[in-house]
Amino acid sequence: MQEDWIQRVVSNPKYQELKSKRSSFGWWLTLSMMVVYYGFILLVAYNKPLLATKLGAGIITLGMPLGIGVLVFTIIITNIYVRRANTEFDDLTQQIVKGALK
């Protein structure tokens, strides 16, 4: 019984669509996060004088807002994934489950 249900889910075209969309979207978010994070790390490694540039007359350097920007970017792309998962991906999952239970 269980294997029959699994086979119905795996053979459902909506399951293939969900797998493809989720995987593709995940890879794009991963790539963008890696570019931002490793870009910042490369700046730390190879261009310290740029990051040490003071902003205004205070003690804040360019590296501080860029570092905070990496954290904010992480929160934003996490939010983007969660919103898409809670709408599009969950809708497809519900359709797959309904189709498999018929």
FILUM-607772 format. One record per residue: residue number from 1; residue in three letters; x, y, z of N, C-alpha, C, O in turn. Coordinates in steps of 0.05 Angstrom, whole numbers, always signed. Layout:
! residues N
[NUM; 'Ala'; [X; Y; Z]; [X; Y; Z]; [X; Y; Z]; [X; Y; Z]]
...
***
This chain:
! residues 102
[1; 'Met'; [+16; -24; +0]; [+0; +0; +0]; [+17; +25; +0]; [+13; +44; -16]]
[2; 'Gln'; [+37; +26; +18]; [+55; +49; +20]; [+70; +54; -6]; [+72; +77; -15]]
[3; 'Glu'; [+81; +33; -18]; [+96; +36; -42]; [+79; +45; -66]; [+88; +59; -83]]
[4; 'Asp'; [+54; +36; -66]; [+35; +45; -86]; [+30; +75; -84]; [+29; +89; -104]]
[5; 'Trp'; [+27; +85; -60]; [+22; +114; -55]; [+47; +130; -63]; [+45; +151; -76]]
[6; 'Ile'; [+70; +119; -56]; [+95; +133; -63]; [+98; +134; -94]; [+107; +154; -105]]
[7; 'Gln'; [+92; +112; -107]; [+94; +112; -136]; [+75; +132; -149]; [+82; +145; -169]]
[8; 'Arg'; [+51; +135; -138]; [+32; +154; -149]; [+42; +183; -145]; [+39; +200; -163]]
[9; 'Val'; [+55; +188; -123]; [+66; +215; -118]; [+89; +220; -137]; [+90; +241; -150]]
[10; 'Val'; [+108; +202; -139]; [+132; +205; -156]; [+124; +208; -186]; [+137; +222; -200]]
[11; 'Ser'; [+103; +194; -194]; [+96; +195; -222]; [+78; +218; -229]; [+72; +223; -253]]
[12; 'Asn'; [+69; +233; -209]; [+52; +257; -213]; [+68; +279; -227]; [+90; +286; -217]]
[13; 'Pro'; [+59; +290; -249]; [+73; +312; -263]; [+77; +336; -245]; [+97; +351; -248]]
[14; 'Lys'; [+58; +341; -226]; [+61; +364; -208]; [+84; +360; -189]; [+97; +379; -180]]
[15; 'Tyr'; [+89; +335; -182]; [+112; +329; -164]; [+138; +336; -179]; [+157; +347; -167]]
[16; 'Gln'; [+140; +328; -204]; [+164; +334; -220]; [+167; +365; -223]; [+189; +375; -221]]
[17; 'Glu'; [+144; +378; -226]; [+145; +408; -228]; [+155; +420; -202]; [+172; +438; -202]]
[18; 'Leu'; [+144; +410; -179]; [+152; +420; -153]; [+182; +415; -149]; [+196; +433; -140]]
[19; 'Lys'; [+191; +391; -154]; [+219; +385; -151]; [+237; +403; -167]; [+257; +413; -157]]
[20; 'Ser'; [+229; +407; -192]; [+245; +424; -210]; [+246; +453; -201]; [+267; +465; -200]]
[21; 'Lys'; [+222; +464; -194]; [+221; +492; -186]; [+236; +497; -160]; [+251; +516; -157]]
[22; 'Arg'; [+232; +479; -141]; [+244; +483; -115]; [+274; +480; -117]; [+289; +496; -105]]
[23; 'Ser'; [+284; +461; -132]; [+312; +457; -136]; [+325; +481; -150]; [+346; +491; -142]]
[24; 'Ser'; [+313; +489; -172]; [+324; +512; -187]; [+324; +537; -170]; [+344; +552; -170]]
[25; 'Phe'; [+303; +542; -156]; [+301; +566; -139]; [+322; +565; -117]; [+335; +585; -111]]
[26; 'Gly'; [+325; +542; -105]; [+345; +538; -84]; [+373; +543; -93]; [+389; +555; -79]]
[27; 'Trp'; [+379; +533; -118]; [+406; +537; -128]; [+411; +567; -134]; [+433; +576; -129]]
[28; 'Trp'; [+391; +581; -144]; [+395; +610; -149]; [+400; +625; -123]; [+417; +643; -122]]
[29; 'Leu'; [+385; +618; -102]; [+389; +632; -77]; [+416; +625; -65]; [+429; +642; -54]]
[30; 'Thr'; [+424; +600; -68]; [+450; +591; -58]; [+472; +606; -73]; [+491; +616; -60]]
[31; 'Leu'; [+470; +608; -99]; [+490; +622; -114]; [+492; +651; -106]; [+514; +662; -103]]
[32; 'Ser'; [+469; +664; -103]; [+469; +693; -96]; [+481; +696; -68]; [+496; +715; -64]]
[33; 'Met'; [+475; +678; -49]; [+486; +681; -23]; [+517; +676; -23]; [+531; +690; -9]]
[34; 'Met'; [+525; +657; -39]; [+554; +652; -41]; [+569; +676; -53]; [+591; +683; -44]]
[35; 'Val'; [+557; +688; -73]; [+570; +712; -85]; [+573; +734; -65]; [+594; +746; -63]]
[36; 'Val'; [+551; +739; -50]; [+552; +761; -30]; [+572; +754; -8]; [+589; +771; -1]]
[37; 'Tyr'; [+569; +731; +3]; [+586; +723; +26]; [+616; +722; +18]; [+633; +734; +31]]
[38; 'Tyr'; [+622; +707; -3]; [+650; +704; -11]; [+661; +730; -23]; [+685; +735; -21]]
[39; 'Gly'; [+644; +746; -35]; [+653; +773; -43]; [+662; +789; -20]; [+683; +803; -21]]
[40; 'Phe'; [+647; +788; +2]; [+655; +803; +26]; [+681; +791; +37]; [+699; +806; +45]]
[41; 'Ile'; [+683; +765; +39]; [+707; +752; +49]; [+732; +759; +32]; [+754; +764; +42]]
[42; 'Leu'; [+728; +760; +5]; [+750; +767; -13]; [+758; +796; -8]; [+782; +803; -9]]
[43; 'Leu'; [+739; +814; -3]; [+746; +841; +4]; [+762; +842; +30]; [+782; +857; +31]]
[44; 'Val'; [+754; +827; +49]; [+769; +826; +75]; [+798; +816; +70]; [+817; +826; +81]]
[45; 'Ala'; [+801; +796; +52]; [+827; +784; +48]; [+845; +802; +30]; [+869; +803; +35]]
[46; 'Tyr'; [+833; +814; +10]; [+850; +828; -10]; [+848; +858; -12]; [+864; +871; -25]]
[47; 'Asn'; [+828; +870; +2]; [+826; +899; +0]; [+818; +911; +27]; [+798; +924; +30]]
[48; 'Lys'; [+835; +906; +47]; [+830; +916; +74]; [+830; +947; +75]; [+814; +958; +90]]
[49; 'Pro'; [+847; +960; +59]; [+845; +990; +60]; [+818; +1001; +52]; [+809; +1021; +63]]
[50; 'Leu'; [+805; +988; +32]; [+778; +997; +25]; [+758; +993; +48]; [+743; +1011; +53]]
[51; 'Leu'; [+759; +971; +61]; [+741; +966; +83]; [+747; +983; +107]; [+730; +989; +123]]
[52; 'Ala'; [+772; +992; +109]; [+780; +1009; +132]; [+774; +1039; +127]; [+779; +1055; +144]]
[53; 'Thr'; [+764; +1045; +103]; [+757; +1073; +97]; [+736; +1083; +116]; [+714; +1071; +119]]
[54; 'Lys'; [+741; +1105; +129]; [+722; +1116; +148]; [+699; +1130; +134]; [+703; +1143; +113]]
[55; 'Leu'; [+676; +1127; +145]; [+652; +1140; +135]; [+647; +1164; +153]; [+639; +1161; +176]]
[56; 'Gly'; [+651; +1188; +142]; [+647; +1212; +158]; [+670; +1216; +178]; [+692; +1206; +175]]
[57; 'Ala'; [+663; +1231; +200]; [+684; +1238; +220]; [+684; +1218; +243]; [+701; +1220; +260]]
[58; 'Gly'; [+666; +1199; +243]; [+664; +1180; +266]; [+683; +1157; +263]; [+703; +1158; +249]]
[59; 'Ile'; [+676; +1136; +277]; [+694; +1112; +277]; [+683; +1090; +259]; [+696; +1069; +257]]
[60; 'Ile'; [+661; +1094; +246]; [+649; +1074; +229]; [+665; +1072; +203]; [+671; +1093; +190]]
[61; 'Thr'; [+673; +1048; +196]; [+687; +1044; +171]; [+668; +1031; +150]; [+646; +1022; +158]]
[62; 'Leu'; [+676; +1030; +126]; [+660; +1018; +104]; [+654; +989; +109]; [+633; +978; +101]]
[63; 'Gly'; [+672; +975; +122]; [+669; +946; +128]; [+645; +940; +146]; [+633; +919; +143]]
[64; 'Met'; [+639; +958; +164]; [+617; +953; +182]; [+590; +952; +168]; [+575; +932; +172]]
[65; 'Pro'; [+582; +972; +153]; [+556; +970; +139]; [+556; +947; +118]; [+535; +935; +113]]
[66; 'Leu'; [+579; +942; +106]; [+580; +919; +87]; [+576; +893; +101]; [+561; +875; +91]]
[67; 'Gly'; [+588; +889; +124]; [+583; +865; +140]; [+554; +862; +149]; [+543; +840; +148]]
[68; 'Ile'; [+543; +884; +158]; [+514; +884; +165]; [+497; +878; +141]; [+477; +865; +142]]
[69; 'Gly'; [+506; +889; +118]; [+491; +884; +93]; [+491; +854; +85]; [+470; +845; +75]]
[70; 'Val'; [+512; +840; +91]; [+513; +811; +86]; [+492; +797; +103]; [+477; +780; +94]]
[71; 'Leu'; [+490; +805; +129]; [+470; +793; +147]; [+442; +800; +138]; [+424; +783; +138]]
[72; 'Val'; [+437; +825; +130]; [+411; +833; +121]; [+403; +819; +95]; [+380; +810; +92]]
[73; 'Phe'; [+422; +816; +77]; [+417; +801; +53]; [+409; +772; +59]; [+391; +761; +46]]
[74; 'Thr'; [+422; +760; +78]; [+415; +733; +86]; [+386; +731; +96]; [+371; +713; +89]]
[75; 'Ile'; [+379; +750; +112]; [+351; +751; +123]; [+331; +755; +100]; [+310; +743; +100]]
[76; 'Ile'; [+338; +772; +81]; [+320; +778; +59]; [+316; +753; +41]; [+293; +747; +34]]
[77; 'Ile'; [+338; +740; +34]; [+334; +716; +17]; [+320; +693; +31]; [+306; +677; +19]]
[78; 'Thr'; [+324; +692; +57]; [+310; +672; +73]; [+280; +678; +72]; [+263; +660; +69]]
[79; 'Asn'; [+273; +703; +76]; [+245; +712; +74]; [+233; +706; +47]; [+210; +697; +45]]
[80; 'Ile'; [+248; +711; +26]; [+239; +706; -1]; [+233; +676; -5]; [+212; +669; -16]]
[81; 'Tyr'; [+251; +659; +5]; [+246; +630; +2]; [+222; +621; +19]; [+206; +606; +9]]
[82; 'Val'; [+219; +631; +43]; [+197; +623; +60]; [+170; +632; +48]; [+151; +616; +48]]
[83; 'Arg'; [+169; +656; +37]; [+144; +665; +24]; [+137; +648; +0]; [+114; +640; -3]]
[84; 'Arg'; [+157; +642; -16]; [+151; +625; -39]; [+144; +596; -31]; [+126; +584; -43]]
[85; 'Ala'; [+157; +586; -11]; [+151; +559; -1]; [+123; +558; +10]; [+109; +538; +7]]
[86; 'Asn'; [+115; +579; +25]; [+89; +579; +37]; [+66; +584; +18]; [+43; +579; +24]]
[87; 'Thr'; [+72; +593; -6]; [+51; +598; -25]; [+53; +578; -48]; [+38; +558; -48]]
[88; 'Glu'; [+70; +582; -66]; [+72; +566; -90]; [+79; +536; -84]; [+66; +518; -94]]
[89; 'Phe'; [+99; +532; -68]; [+108; +504; -63]; [+87; +489; -46]; [+82; +465; -51]]
[90; 'Asp'; [+76; +502; -26]; [+55; +489; -10]; [+30; +483; -27]; [+18; +462; -23]]
[91; 'Asp'; [+23; +501; -45]; [+0; +495; -62]; [+5; +471; -80]; [-13; +454; -82]]
[92; 'Leu'; [+28; +469; -91]; [+35; +446; -108]; [+35; +420; -91]; [+26; +399; -100]]
[93; 'Thr'; [+45; +422; -67]; [+46; +399; -49]; [+18; +389; -43]; [+12; +365; -44]]
[94; 'Gln'; [+0; +408; -37]; [-28; +400; -32]; [-41; +387; -56]; [-56; +368; -53]]
[95; 'Gln'; [-35; +397; -80]; [-46; +385; -104]; [-35; +357; -108]; [-50; +339; -117]]
[96; 'Ile'; [-10; +353; -102]; [+2; +327; -105]; [-10; +307; -85]; [-17; +284; -92]]
[97; 'Val'; [-14; +316; -60]; [-26; +298; -40]; [-55; +291; -48]; [-63; +268; -46]]
[98; 'Lys'; [-70; +310; -57]; [-98; +305; -65]; [-99; +285; -88]; [-115; +268; -89]]
[99; 'Gly'; [-80; +289; -107]; [-79; +271; -130]; [-71; +243; -122]; [-81; +223; -134]]
[100; 'Ala'; [-53; +240; -103]; [-44; +214; -94]; [-65; +199; -77]; [-65; +175; -77]]
[101; 'Leu'; [-82; +214; -63]; [-102; +201; -46]; [-127; +193; -61]; [-144; +179; -50]]
[102; 'Lys'; [-129; +200; -86]; [-153; +192; -102]; [-153; +163; -108]; [-171; +153; -121]]
***
